[in-house]
Amino acid sequence: MTASGGEAGFTLLELLVVLVVLGFAAALAAPAIRPGGGPAVALRTATADAVAQLVAAREDAIFDRRVHCIGLTGDVAPDCQPLRLRGDVALSAPGATSIRFHRDGSSSGARLTLVAGGLRQRLRVVGATGQIVLR
């Protein structure tokens, strides 16, 4: 790292490479440093996953013209698919162990709460329509 004039130093290219590496490191570390970023992201992702699974079950019930079931507890009935959540997200569904979507699109209905790191997201599956509502 000697310049043509014999002085020691860094080239512009070397400095740019170091800045790019530091930028990547900061981008990777930012979600872990930001308060609430971890649980908030986990909850947002889990909510999107849960809604996608519920919507898919409702659409399958309408398309297949038969009942489709999503299990909400560890003891899932043989005809139910378990609701799969990623990360450290807890699910509570008082009074419901599963949600059944009927061939007309209606459902058995339920109120779900997803919890991650003290943050909550409530979902409601409307019985008469099978519609999923975020609260």
N, C-alpha and C positions, 0 to 999 in steps of 0.2 A: 503494500500500500504506500508506495512512494510515488510521488508525482514525477513527471519528467524532469522537473527542476530539483529533485532530490529532497523535497519536503514530505514529511509523513502526513497522512490524512486518509480519509475515505472518499471513494468516488461517489458521484451522484447515483449511479446504479446501485451500489451497495447500500446507500441510505434509503433508497426507494424500496429495496427488497426488505430491509428491516421494518420499515413503516407498514408494508403490506402484511408481513407476518404478525406484527403487533395488532393490526386491524382485525385480522382473523381471530386472534386470541381474545380480543375484546368482544367480538361478536359472539363467540362461543360462551364466554363467561357472563355476559350481560343478563340472560334469563335467570341464572342462578343467583346473581347479586341483587337483582331488582326485587324489592319486597312484594310478596304476594304473587310473583310471577309464576312460580312452580305450581302451587295449588290452583291458581286461577286458570292456568293453561290446561292442567289436568282435568279440571271441572268442565271447562269449555269443550275439550275433546271428548270427554265421557258423555256429555249431554248430546253432542252431535252424533256420537255412535249410537246412543240409546234411541234417539229420535229416528235415525236411519233404520235401525232394526225393527222398530215398531211400525214405521211406515211400510217397510218391505213386507212384514207379516200381514198387514191390512190389505196391501195390494195383492199378495199371494192368495189370500182368502177370497177376494173378489174374483180374481182371474181363475183360480182352481175350482171355484164354487163349492168350497168346503171350509170348515173351521180351521184356523191356524192359531196356535197357542204359543205364548212367550212366558216362560217361567221366571219368577222374580225372586225365589228363595233357593236355598241350596237343595231342597227336596223337590226336584222338578218331576212332574208327571211324565210318564213315558211318551205321551203324544205332544209334549211341549219342548220347544227349544229354549235353552237358558238365555237370559239377557246377559250378554258379555260386555263387561266394562274393563277398560284398561287403566292401569295406574292405581294409585292409592285413593280410590273413590268408593265411598260406601253408599249403598242403596237401602232406602227404607220405603216400604209400601204398606202402611197400616191397613190391616183387614184384607189384603190381597196377596195370594201366593202365585197368581198367574193372571195374564190378560188373554182372553179369547176373542179373536176377531172372526166375525161371522161372514157368510158369503155375500150379504148385502152391505158390508162395510161397517156395520155396527160392532160394538164390542161389549165386553163385560164391564169395562170402565175401571179406572184406578187412579189414585193420586200417588205419585212417586216423588221422593226427595233424594237428590244426589248431594253428597257432602264430601268436600275435600279441604283439609286444612282450615276448618272453621267457616268456609264459604259454602253456601247452599244454592241449589237450583231446583225449583219445583216444576214438575210436569204433571199435567192432567190428561188422561185419556178419557174422552167424553164417551159415555156408554151408547147413547142414541146414534151417534155419527161415526165413532171411532177416530175422531179428530184428535190430534195431539196438540196441546196448548202449553206453551212455556209461561211460567209465572215468575 
